Amino acid sequence: IVELATNARDDELPQVVDLRSIIERSAERAERRTGRGVTVVADGSMVNGRVNALERAIGNLVDNAAKFDDSGRPIEITVRNGRVAVRDHGPGLADDDIAHVFDRFYRAPAARSKNGSGLGLGIVRDIVIAHGGTVSAANAPDGGALVTIELPTA
C-alpha cells in the first residue's frame, strides 16, 4: 500500500526477461495460494522489465480472477507477442464497472462483500504503465472477465 500511495518503486533493475517464465512462476504460486488450476499457453515473448514487479502484476490478476470465479474451471493465461490475457469463467464485469476497475480503491458493488481493498488492479495498472505498456478489462464473448496487459517486446 505504501509503494502504491507514494509511487515508490523498488530498486530492481530492468532486464530482458522471458514472459513465459514469469507467467509460469506466477501461475504456480497462484495455484498453491488459491487451490485453483491455472492454464498457461505462452510464446517466447521477451520484454524489458523488472521481474518482481511483473510477477506481482500477474499474481494480482490471477488472484483477482480466482476471487470472482466460483465455476471451478481453470483460470486461463495466454501470452502472445507481449500481450498477456488473463481470463476467468465467473460472472464477468458489469458494464458500468469496466471503466473503473483499475482505479485505486474502486470496488464494484458486486465485489464489496468479498475481501480486498480495491488496490490490486490499481497496482497492476501502475506496474504495466511503468513498463511502457497498457492494460484493459472486458468481458469474454462466452462469459467471464478478460484482463489484458500489453507490453513492448524486447
N, C-alpha and C positions, 0 to 999 in steps of 0.2 A: 504494500500500500504506500509506503514511504517513497519507494522508487517511482511509482506512478504519479503520486501527488507532487513530487519535486522535479519530475522529469530527469531524475538521476539515472545514470547508466553505469553498469559495472565496467571495469577497465579491460575486459576481454577484447583482444584484437580480432578484427575480422580476418577471415581466411577463406580460401576456396574450399568448399565442402560439398559432399555428395548429399543431396536432399534425401535420397533413399535411406541412407544410414541414419539420418536424424529422425525421419518418419518411423523407421522400424524400431529404434530405441524408444521413441515416444509411445508407439503402439504397445510395445511390451510392458512399459510402465503402467499405461492406462489399463491394460488387461489385468495386471496384478492388483491395481488400486480399486477397479470397479467390478471385476469379475466378468466383464463383458468381452465378447470377441471383437477383434478389430482386424479387418482385412486390409492388406496393402497391395496395391498394384502401382509400381513405380518404374519410371525410366531412369536413365543415368544423369538426370539434371544436376548440374553443378552451379552453385551460387556463391557469391562472395558474402560471407556473413559471420555473425557471432553465434557459435554453436549453442551455447547455453540459452541465449535469448530465443533462438529459433525453436529449440526444444520446448521452452516454456510456452511459446505461442501455440505450437502444435498440441502440446499437452492440454492447454486450456480449451482448445477446440474440441478435442476428443472427450475431455471431462464434461464439457457442456452438452455434447451430443448424448453421452451416457445418462446425464441427469434428466433430460427431457424425453428420452425414448424408452418407453416401457415395453416395446414389442419383443425384446429378447433377441432380435436379429442383430447380426454384427454391424458395427459401425464401419463404414467404408471410407478408405483414404485412397485417392488416386493422384499420382504425380506425373505430369507431362510438361516438358519444356518450361520448368519453373513455376507451373501452375499446380497448386495443391488444393484439392477439393475434399472436404470432409462432409460426409453425408450420413444422416441418421434416418430411421424409419418411424419417427414419432409423429406427433400431430402437425408438425410444421410451424411456421411463423404466421401470426396474424398480419394482414397487410399493413395495418397502422403501426406495427412494431418494427417492420423491416428497416425503415429509415433511422431508427434509434438504437438498434441492438448494440452498436459499437460505442455509444455514448457512455461516459463514465457514470456509474451509479444508476443507469437505467435498468429498471426491472419491469418487464412486461406484466400486465395484470395476471396472466396465467402462470407467471413464474414466482409470484410473491409468496406462495405457500411453500416454496422449495428453499433449501439452504442457499446462501450466496449473498454477495454484496453488490452485484452489478458491475464489478470491475474486470472480470475475466476477459470479456470480449474487447473492452477498452484497452487492456494490456496487449492483446493480440494486435489491435489496430496500430498502437504506438510502435510496437516492435516491427511490424511489417513496413510501416512508413519510414522508420529509421533505416530500413534495408532498401529503400527506394522502390517499394512495392505498393500494391493496392489490395484492398480487402472488400469483399461483398457478401451479402447474405440474400438468399432466395428460398423459395420452396421448390423441391424437386418435382418434376412433372407428375410422377406417380406417388407422391406423398413423402413427407419428411422434410427436414431442413437441409439445406446445402450451403455451406460456408466455404468461400473460395479465397485463397490468397494467391497473388501473382507476384513473383519475384524476378528481377532481371537475372538472366543466366550469366555465368562467368565465361 
